[in-house]
Amino acid sequence: MSESEETPIRVMVVDDHPMWRDAVERDLVQAGLEVVAVASNGREAVARFPAVRPDVMVLDLQIPAPNGIEVTAEVARQCPDTKVLVLSASGEQADVLAAVKAGATGYLVKSASREELLAAVRTVAHGDPVFTPGLAGLVLGEFQRISDEPAAETGERLTDRETEVLKMVAKGLSYRQIAERLVISHRTVQNHVQSTLRKLQMHNRVELTRYAIERGLDED
């Protein structure tokens, strides 16, 4: 799907550093995305967000109050359809976990390239999670534990193929990329994910990954 063939992704940028904020806005606009609002602190973000309701909010964590975690939680409460992509200088796992628990769909460190940022915005806009590489080990470890245990309450175990697909989901691969790697159809990948969500009594991939992260940290 080309962004030029559909309605442009609507983005709000929140960061307290003017030069950084302007650079992000410029990169997004040049790539054909629509920046509908900007904010320099949490108060502005919360005040302006309801009027524009972007598809994606690109949000720094370290902003004047309320901070990025609190803004994420408020956005998730007011409009679950808006996806929050955290773009932070911090790559600390605790910050990543806090953001995901608050409702963030993605998390990138500011060392990410322009191409990585644009790809992440497009990915989270379609509801797929994107995580900083430092989180991959934790998520994969939890998926491995899930594969060795009965699924929640239903007593059904994940199959080897479901586990294989989930590991790729945890790495942020799209259905299309997973299908290509496993040499199966896009629909088969979707069926495996839906089967796993049903067994774990989850509703979407973001919820599933968030559940895995929380359980992993609780057990560590």
C-alpha positions as CSV (number, residue, x, y, z in Angstrom):
1,M,0.0,0.0,0.0
2,S,1.4,3.3,-1.0
3,E,0.7,6.3,1.2
4,S,0.0,8.3,-1.9
5,E,-2.8,6.0,-2.9
6,E,-4.7,6.5,0.4
7,T,-5.5,9.2,2.9
8,P,-2.2,10.4,4.4
9,I,-1.4,9.3,8.0
10,R,-2.2,12.1,10.3
11,V,0.5,12.7,12.9
12,M,0.9,14.9,16.0
13,V,4.5,15.6,17.2
14,V,5.2,16.2,20.9
15,D,8.7,17.2,22.0
16,D,10.1,20.0,24.1
17,H,13.2,20.6,21.9
18,P,12.2,23.0,19.1
19,M,14.9,21.9,16.7
20,W,14.3,18.2,17.1
21,R,10.5,18.7,16.9
22,D,10.9,20.8,13.7
23,A,13.2,18.2,12.2
24,V,10.8,15.3,12.9
25,E,7.9,17.4,11.5
26,R,9.9,18.2,8.3
27,D,10.8,14.5,7.8
28,L,7.2,13.4,8.2
29,V,5.8,16.0,5.8
30,Q,8.5,15.4,3.2
31,A,7.5,11.7,3.3
32,G,3.9,12.5,2.5
33,L,2.4,12.3,6.0
34,E,0.2,15.0,7.4
35,V,1.3,16.7,10.6
36,V,-1.9,18.0,12.2
37,A,-0.5,19.4,15.4
38,V,2.6,19.9,17.5
39,A,3.1,20.4,21.2
40,S,6.1,21.3,23.4
41,N,4.9,19.8,26.7
42,G,2.4,17.5,28.2
43,R,-0.1,20.1,29.0
44,E,-0.2,21.3,25.4
45,A,-0.4,17.8,24.1
46,V,-3.4,16.9,26.3
47,A,-5.1,20.2,25.4
48,R,-4.6,20.0,21.6
49,F,-5.0,16.2,21.1
50,P,-8.9,16.0,21.4
51,A,-9.4,18.6,18.6
52,V,-7.2,16.8,16.0
53,R,-7.3,13.1,17.1
54,P,-4.3,12.1,14.9
55,D,-3.7,8.5,13.7
56,V,-0.3,8.6,15.4
57,M,1.2,10.7,18.1
58,V,5.0,10.8,18.0
59,L,5.8,11.5,21.7
60,D,9.0,12.2,23.7
61,L,8.9,10.8,27.3
62,Q,11.0,13.5,28.9
63,I,8.7,16.5,28.5
64,P,7.4,19.1,31.0
65,A,4.4,17.8,33.0
66,P,2.5,15.8,32.5
67,N,5.3,13.5,31.2
68,G,5.1,11.2,28.2
69,I,3.9,8.2,30.2
70,E,1.0,10.2,31.6
71,V,0.2,11.7,28.2
72,T,0.2,8.2,26.7
73,A,-2.2,6.9,29.3
74,E,-4.5,9.9,28.7
75,V,-4.5,9.4,24.9
76,A,-5.2,5.7,25.3
77,R,-8.1,6.6,27.6
78,Q,-9.6,9.2,25.4
79,C,-9.1,7.7,21.9
80,P,-7.8,4.1,21.7
81,D,-7.7,4.5,17.9
82,T,-4.8,6.9,18.1
83,K,-1.5,5.0,18.2
84,V,1.3,6.4,20.4
85,L,4.8,6.0,19.1
86,V,7.3,7.0,21.7
87,L,10.5,8.6,20.4
88,S,12.8,9.0,23.3
89,A,16.5,9.5,24.1
90,S,16.1,6.7,26.7
91,G,16.6,3.1,25.7
92,E,16.1,1.9,29.3
93,Q,14.0,-1.2,29.5
94,A,12.0,0.2,32.4
95,D,11.0,3.2,30.3
96,V,10.0,1.0,27.4
97,L,7.9,-1.2,29.7
98,A,6.2,1.9,31.4
99,A,5.3,3.3,28.0
100,V,3.9,0.0,26.7
101,K,1.9,-0.5,29.9
102,A,0.5,3.0,29.5
103,G,-0.8,2.1,26.1
104,A,2.1,3.0,23.6
105,T,2.0,0.9,20.4
106,G,5.7,1.6,19.6
107,Y,8.9,2.8,21.1
108,L,12.0,4.1,19.2
109,V,15.2,5.6,20.6
110,K,16.2,9.0,19.1
111,S,19.3,7.4,17.5
112,A,16.9,5.7,15.0
113,S,17.3,6.8,11.4
114,R,14.9,8.9,9.4
115,E,13.9,5.7,7.5
116,E,13.3,3.8,10.7
117,L,11.1,6.6,12.1
118,L,9.0,6.8,9.0
119,A,8.6,3.0,8.8
120,A,7.7,2.9,12.5
121,V,5.0,5.6,12.1
122,R,3.5,3.7,9.2
123,T,3.7,0.4,11.1
124,V,2.0,1.6,14.3
125,A,-0.7,3.5,12.2
126,H,-1.8,0.1,11.0
127,G,-1.9,-1.3,14.5
128,D,1.3,-3.3,14.5
129,P,3.7,-2.8,17.4
130,V,7.3,-1.5,17.0
131,F,9.8,-1.9,19.8
132,T,13.3,-0.7,20.3
133,P,15.7,-3.6,19.8
134,G,16.6,-3.7,23.5
135,L,13.2,-5.1,24.3
136,A,13.3,-8.1,21.9
137,G,15.1,-10.5,24.3
138,L,12.5,-9.9,27.0
139,V,9.6,-10.4,24.7
140,L,11.0,-13.4,23.0
141,G,11.9,-15.0,26.4
142,E,8.3,-14.6,27.5
143,F,6.9,-16.0,24.2
144,Q,9.2,-19.0,24.8
145,R,7.6,-19.5,28.3
146,I,4.2,-19.2,26.9
147,S,4.9,-22.0,24.4
148,D,5.9,-24.2,27.3
149,E,2.8,-23.6,29.4
150,P,-1.0,-24.2,28.9
151,A,-2.6,-21.0,27.5
152,A,-4.5,-18.9,30.0
153,E,-7.6,-20.6,31.3
154,T,-8.4,-22.5,28.2
155,G,-5.9,-25.3,28.7
156,E,-4.9,-25.1,25.1
157,R,-1.2,-25.0,24.2
158,L,0.4,-23.0,21.4
159,T,1.6,-25.1,18.5
160,D,5.2,-25.0,17.3
161,R,4.1,-22.9,14.3
162,E,2.1,-20.5,16.4
163,T,5.2,-20.0,18.7
164,E,7.4,-19.5,15.6
165,V,5.0,-16.8,14.3
166,L,4.8,-15.1,17.6
167,K,8.5,-14.8,17.9
168,M,8.5,-13.0,14.6
169,V,5.6,-10.8,15.7
170,A,7.7,-9.9,18.8
171,K,10.5,-8.8,16.5
172,G,8.1,-6.4,14.8
173,L,7.7,-8.2,11.5
174,S,4.6,-7.6,9.5
175,Y,2.3,-10.4,8.4
176,R,3.7,-10.1,4.9
177,Q,7.3,-10.4,6.1
178,I,6.4,-13.4,8.2
179,A,4.7,-15.1,5.3
180,E,7.7,-14.6,3.1
181,R,10.1,-16.0,5.7
182,L,8.0,-19.1,6.5
183,V,6.9,-19.5,2.8
184,I,3.2,-19.6,3.8
185,S,0.4,-17.3,2.8
186,H,-0.5,-14.0,4.4
187,R,-3.9,-15.5,5.4
188,T,-2.2,-18.4,7.1
189,V,0.0,-16.1,9.2
190,Q,-3.2,-14.2,10.2
191,N,-4.9,-17.4,11.1
192,H,-2.0,-18.4,13.4
193,V,-2.0,-15.1,15.2
194,Q,-5.8,-15.1,15.6
195,S,-5.7,-18.6,17.0
196,T,-3.1,-17.6,19.5
197,L,-5.0,-14.5,20.5
198,R,-8.1,-16.7,21.1
199,K,-6.1,-19.2,23.2
200,L,-4.7,-16.4,25.3
201,Q,-8.1,-14.6,25.4
202,M,-6.6,-11.4,23.8
203,H,-8.0,-9.1,21.2
204,N,-5.1,-7.8,19.2
205,R,-1.4,-8.1,18.7
206,V,-0.5,-5.0,20.8
207,E,-2.5,-6.4,23.8
208,L,-0.8,-9.8,23.3
209,T,2.7,-8.3,23.3
210,R,1.9,-6.0,26.3
211,Y,0.7,-9.1,28.2
212,A,3.9,-10.9,27.4
213,I,6.1,-8.0,28.6
214,E,4.2,-7.6,31.8
215,R,4.4,-11.3,32.7
216,G,8.0,-11.5,31.8
217,L,9.0,-8.7,34.2
218,D,6.7,-9.9,36.9
219,E,8.5,-13.3,36.8
220,D,12.1,-11.8,36.6
